[in-house]
């Protein structure tokens, strides 16, 4: 928290990043950062090597591993790729797993499907003998 003075009174105000993102988003980014750090450690890859493989600076890698919200998604993706985990990003928002979206789609389906008008036309009964 950053302290600010207003009319002689000290007030606590939130840091910009704390106010910008909801708690669940910050929590998810922190967990992602921790998971990436753990994956790097399990592979016994030093930070400077992983940063080089991901084409980012060590500072950016450090921010990613802390779950910083100001780091570009592309940088997170580069780290996932360098760790061999990029396939997890591909399925992140897969529509087949979107239960809310699928439910909304089903609600919008028409109740009755009519045949095209040309299918309703009766066959011509004029036979030639």
Secondary structure, DSSP 8 states (H G I E B T S, - for coil): -EEEEETTEEEEE--HHHHHS-HHHHHHHHHHHHHHHHHHHHTT--HHHHHHHTTS-HHHHHHHHTT-TTS-HHHHHHHHHHTT-HHHHHTTT-GGG-HHHHHHHHHTS-S-----HHHHS--------
